Amino acid sequence: MEFSHFLNSHLLDPGIGAKRLYREMLEQAVHAESCGYQGVSIPEHHLVNILLMPSPLQFAVKVAAHTERIEIATSVCQLPLRDMRIFAGEVIQAQTLCDGRLVLGVGKGAFEYETERMGVAFDATKPKFEESLQVLEALLLEKEVSWDGEHYRFEPLTVMPRPEHPIPIALAIMAPAGIEAMAAKGYHIQTTPLGANHDVLVEQVSAFFRGRALAGTHCHSRLSLQRGLYLTKDDADTRNKTALAYRYYQSFDNVFGGPGIVKEGIIKPLPRTQSIEELGANVLICGVQEMIDRLSEYAELGISEVIASSNFGQDQSETLDMMGRFSEEVVPHVRSLSRDVA
C-alpha cells in the first residue's frame, strides 16, 4: 500500500493570504517527498475558501520544480469549466515541465455554487464532462482532430507541441455504478467516501474491481481512494482533530449538495445531520495501532493507494510533524500489505 498526500488548500482564515497558503502547500509537498510518500494530489476549486486551487496544473509544475521523484496528481481538474483545445496544450506543457510525473485526475465538478457562477449549469456538468473527456483524449492522441458534438464544434486542428509520452488519466467518480462502468473501460479511478461509513467505501472499492475484471487481464488500472487521515498522539489529540474535521465538513456540506451559502468567498458552516462521533468512527483520525489495523483492512480490500486528506485547519507545524510520524510509525507496517483482488 502506498500513500499520497492531499494538498487541502484551505483558507479558513482569509487573513492568512495567498502567499502563506501556497507556501505552506508547497512545503507539505516537499515534505511528503522527504517522508517517502508516493505522491501528492492537488485539488481544484474556485470562488470559495476550502480546497482553493484555481490552477492545479500550474501548482503541479511548481511542485515538480522543488522535488525530484514524487508523483504529482491533479485531484481533480474540472473539465466542464475549460475549453479542451486550450486545456490539452496546458496538460502537455505541464507533463513536460513535471518531467513525466503528472497524473491527470479529471472530474465534472462537485460544487453547484462554483459551476453555476462559472456559467455552467450544474445539471449539465455530467454530459459536458463526458464529451469533454472524449475531446481531450482525441486531442492528446491524434492529429488533425475535428469535432461535431453538443458542446464542441470545430474544424480540424492539431494541439502543439505533441506529447512525447502517454499521459495517465484518472477519473474522479463516487457512485459505484459509475466506478464500475469506467473501470471496465480501463480507466484509473480516484474516489472517496468522504465522511461516510466503511460500507460505502467497500461498495466503491468492490465496484472498481468488478469493473477492472470486466476489462480483462491486460488491464492495469489503479484505484486511488481518498480518506480523511491523521495520526494522533493521544486521545485529546484525536478529539481535537476530529472536531476540526467536523468543522471542515460543516463548510464542505454547504457547497457539496447543500444550499451554497457563501459571502465574500467564505462558506458559512452549517449544522450537520451526521454526529461528530459518527464522523470520527468513519475517518482515520486515530493512534498508531488503530491506524495500522484499519489500513490493514483497506489493504485486504485491495486498495493499493490511499490519498491522505490530513489538513483540517490545524497549524502547519502539526501537519508536518504528523506526516513524519505517519511515515515512520505506520507506513512500514502497511506498505507491503496490498492484495490484488482483481
C-alpha positions in Angstrom: 0.0 0.0 0.0 1.3 3.4 -1.0 0.2 6.9 0.2 -0.3 10.2 -1.5 -0.6 13.5 0.5 -3.6 15.6 -0.5 -2.8 19.3 -0.5 -6.0 20.6 1.2 -5.5 24.2 0.5 -8.0 25.7 2.9 -8.2 29.4 3.6 -10.3 29.1 6.7 -8.8 32.4 8.0 -8.8 34.7 5.0 -6.3 36.9 6.8 -3.6 34.3 6.0 -3.5 35.3 2.4 -2.4 33.6 -0.8 1.3 33.8 -0.3 1.2 31.9 3.0 -1.4 29.5 1.8 0.5 28.3 -1.3 3.9 28.5 0.5 2.6 26.0 3.1 1.1 23.7 0.4 4.5 23.6 -1.3 6.2 23.0 2.0 3.9 20.0 2.5 4.6 18.6 -0.9 8.4 18.8 -0.4 8.0 17.3 3.0 5.9 14.4 1.5 8.8 13.5 -0.7 11.3 13.6 2.1 8.9 11.4 4.2 8.7 8.8 1.4 5.1 9.3 0.2 4.5 8.0 -3.3 2.8 11.2 -4.4 0.9 14.4 -3.8 -2.6 15.3 -5.0 -3.7 18.8 -5.9 -7.4 19.9 -5.9 -9.1 22.5 -8.0 -11.8 24.8 -6.7 -12.7 28.4 -7.3 -14.5 31.3 -5.5 -14.6 29.5 -2.1 -12.2 29.3 0.9 -11.8 25.5 1.0 -9.7 23.4 -1.4 -8.8 26.7 -3.0 -6.6 26.0 -6.0 -7.6 27.8 -9.2 -4.9 26.2 -11.4 -3.8 22.7 -10.3 -1.5 22.3 -13.3 0.3 25.5 -12.5 0.9 24.3 -9.0 1.9 20.8 -10.2 4.7 22.5 -12.2 5.8 24.4 -9.0 5.9 21.2 -7.0 7.9 19.5 -9.7 10.5 22.3 -9.6 11.1 21.7 -5.9 11.0 17.8 -5.9 12.8 15.0 -7.7 10.8 11.8 -7.7 7.3 12.3 -6.2 4.2 11.6 -8.4 2.1 14.7 -8.9 -1.7 14.1 -9.4 -4.5 16.5 -10.0 -7.5 15.6 -7.9 -9.2 16.9 -9.9 -9.2 19.2 -12.9 -12.8 20.2 -13.7 -13.3 19.6 -17.4 -16.7 21.4 -17.8 -15.1 24.7 -16.8 -12.5 24.6 -19.6 -12.1 24.6 -23.3 -10.4 21.3 -24.2 -8.5 22.9 -27.1 -6.6 25.1 -24.7 -6.5 22.6 -21.8 -4.9 19.8 -23.9 -1.9 22.1 -24.6 -1.7 23.1 -21.0 -1.7 19.4 -20.0 1.1 18.6 -22.4 3.1 21.5 -21.2 2.6 20.6 -17.5 3.5 17.0 -18.1 6.7 18.1 -19.9 7.7 20.5 -17.1 6.8 17.9 -14.5 9.4 15.5 -16.1 6.7 13.0 -16.8 5.5 12.7 -13.2 2.0 14.1 -13.8 -1.1 12.0 -13.3 -4.1 13.9 -14.8 -7.1 13.4 -12.5 -10.3 14.8 -14.1 -13.9 15.2 -13.0 -17.1 17.0 -13.6 -17.0 19.3 -10.5 -18.8 18.9 -7.2 -19.9 22.4 -6.0 -23.0 23.8 -7.7 -22.2 27.3 -6.3 -18.9 27.2 -8.2 -20.0 25.8 -11.5 -23.2 28.0 -11.7 -21.2 31.1 -11.2 -18.7 30.0 -13.9 -21.7 29.9 -16.3 -22.1 26.1 -16.4 -25.4 24.7 -15.1 -24.7 22.0 -12.6 -27.2 19.6 -14.1 -25.2 19.9 -17.4 -21.8 19.1 -15.9 -22.0 15.3 -16.4 -22.8 15.4 -20.2 -20.4 18.2 -20.8 -17.7 16.3 -18.8 -18.3 13.1 -20.9 -17.9 14.9 -24.2 -15.0 17.0 -22.9 -13.2 13.8 -21.9 -13.6 12.4 -25.4 -12.4 15.6 -27.0 -9.4 15.8 -24.6 -8.3 12.2 -25.3 -8.7 12.7 -29.1 -6.6 15.9 -28.9 -3.9 14.2 -26.9 -3.7 11.1 -29.0 -4.4 12.3 -32.6 -3.5 15.0 -35.1 -6.0 17.0 -37.2 -8.9 16.4 -34.9 -12.3 17.8 -35.8 -15.5 17.6 -33.7 -19.2 18.0 -34.2 -20.9 17.4 -30.9 -23.3 19.1 -28.4 -20.7 21.2 -26.6 -17.8 21.2 -29.1 -17.8 22.0 -32.8 -14.6 22.8 -34.6 -12.6 22.2 -37.8 -9.5 20.0 -38.0 -6.7 21.1 -35.7 -3.6 19.7 -34.0 -2.6 20.7 -30.5 1.1 21.6 -30.3 3.5 20.5 -29.1 2.6 16.8 -29.2 3.0 14.7 -26.0 6.2 12.7 -26.1 4.9 10.1 -23.6 1.4 8.8 -22.7 -0.3 11.0 -20.0 -2.1 8.8 -17.5 -5.7 9.9 -16.9 -7.7 9.1 -13.7 -11.4 9.8 -13.4 -13.0 11.1 -10.2 -16.1 9.1 -9.5 -18.0 8.4 -6.3 -21.1 6.5 -7.4 -20.3 2.7 -7.5 -22.2 2.2 -10.8 -20.0 4.9 -12.5 -16.9 3.5 -11.0 -17.6 0.0 -12.3 -18.5 1.3 -15.8 -15.4 3.4 -16.2 -13.1 0.8 -14.6 -14.4 -1.7 -17.2 -13.2 0.7 -19.9 -9.7 0.6 -18.4 -9.6 4.0 -16.6 -7.7 4.7 -13.4 -10.2 5.8 -10.7 -10.0 8.3 -7.9 -12.8 8.0 -5.4 -13.7 8.9 -1.8 -16.4 8.0 0.6 -15.9 11.5 2.2 -17.2 11.2 5.8 -19.4 8.2 5.1 -19.1 4.9 6.8 -17.0 1.8 5.9 -19.8 0.1 4.0 -19.9 3.0 1.4 -16.1 2.6 1.0 -16.5 -1.1 0.4 -19.1 -0.6 -2.2 -16.8 1.8 -4.1 -13.8 -0.5 -3.9 -15.8 -3.6 -4.9 -17.3 -1.7 -7.9 -13.8 -0.9 -9.1 -12.6 -4.4 -9.0 -15.8 -5.7 -10.7 -15.2 -3.2 -13.5 -11.5 -4.0 -13.8 -12.3 -7.7 -14.1 -14.6 -6.9 -17.0 -11.7 -5.0 -18.6 -9.7 -8.2 -18.8 -6.4 -9.5 -17.5 -4.5 -6.9 -19.7 -5.9 -4.0 -17.7 -3.7 -2.5 -15.0 -5.9 0.4 -14.0 -5.3 1.8 -10.5 -7.7 2.7 -7.7 -6.8 5.7 -5.5 -9.0 6.2 -2.5 -9.0 9.5 -0.7 -9.8 9.4 3.1 -9.5 11.8 6.0 -6.4 10.6 7.7 -4.5 12.0 10.7 -2.2 10.1 13.1 -2.9 11.4 16.5 -0.6 11.5 19.6 -3.2 10.7 22.2 -7.0 10.7 23.0 -7.0 14.5 23.4 -5.4 15.0 20.0 -7.9 12.6 18.5 -10.8 14.6 19.9 -9.2 17.9 18.8 -8.6 16.8 15.2 -12.0 15.1 14.9 -13.6 18.4 16.0 -11.6 20.3 13.3 -12.6 17.7 10.7 -16.2 18.1 11.7 -15.9 21.9 11.4 -14.5 21.5 8.0 -17.3 19.2 6.8 -19.8 21.8 8.1 -18.4 24.1 5.4 -17.9 21.3 2.8 -21.5 20.1 3.1 -22.8 23.6 2.5 -21.4 23.6 -1.1 -21.4 19.9 -1.7 -25.1 19.2 -2.3 -26.1 22.0 0.2 -27.6 25.4 -0.3 -24.3 27.1 -1.2 -24.4 30.0 1.3 -21.2 31.9 0.6 -20.4 35.5 1.3 -17.3 37.2 0.0 -15.8 33.8 -0.7 -16.3 32.4 2.8 -18.5 29.4 3.1 -20.9 29.5 6.0 -20.6 26.4 8.3 -24.0 24.7 8.7 -25.3 22.1 11.1 -24.8 18.5 10.0 -27.1 15.5 10.3 -24.1 13.3 11.0 -22.8 13.5 14.6 -19.2 14.2 15.4 -19.0 10.7 16.9 -20.2 9.1 13.6 -17.6 11.1 11.6 -14.9 10.1 14.0 -15.7 6.4 13.6 -15.6 6.7 9.8 -12.5 8.7 9.0 -9.0 7.7 10.0 -8.2 10.0 12.9 -6.6 7.8 15.5 -3.4 6.5 17.1 -0.8 4.2 15.8 -2.2 0.7 16.4 -5.7 1.6 15.3 -4.3 3.3 12.2 -2.3 0.2 11.3 -5.3 -2.1 12.0 -7.7 -0.1 9.9 -5.3 0.4 7.0 -4.7 -3.3 7.0 -8.4 -3.7 6.4 -8.1 -1.3 3.4 -5.2 -3.4 2.1 -7.3 -6.6 2.4 -9.9 -5.0 0.2 -7.3 -4.5 -2.4 -6.7 -0.7 -2.0 -3.2 -0.1 -3.1 -3.1 3.7 -2.8 -4.6 5.9 -0.1 -4.8 9.7 -0.7 -4.4 11.0 2.8 -6.5 14.1 3.4 -4.8 15.3 6.6 -5.3 19.1 6.8 -8.4 20.1 8.7 -7.3 23.6 9.7 -4.6 22.8 12.2 -1.3 24.7 12.3 1.2 23.9 9.6 3.8 22.6 12.2 1.3 20.0 13.4 0.7 18.8 9.8 4.4 18.4 9.0 5.0 16.7 12.3 2.1 14.3 11.7 3.4 13.4 8.2 6.8 12.5 9.6 5.3 10.4 12.4 3.0 8.6 10.0 5.8 7.7 7.6 7.9 6.4 10.5 5.3 4.7 12.7 2.7 3.4 10.3 3.8 3.2 6.7 6.5 0.4 7.3 3.8 -1.8 8.8 1.3 -1.5 5.9 3.4 -0.7 2.8 3.7 -4.4 1.9 0.1 -5.4 2.7 -1.8 -4.6 -0.5 -3.6 -7.5 -2.1 -4.7 -7.6 -5.7 -8.2 -9.0 -5.8 -8.8 -8.4 -9.5 
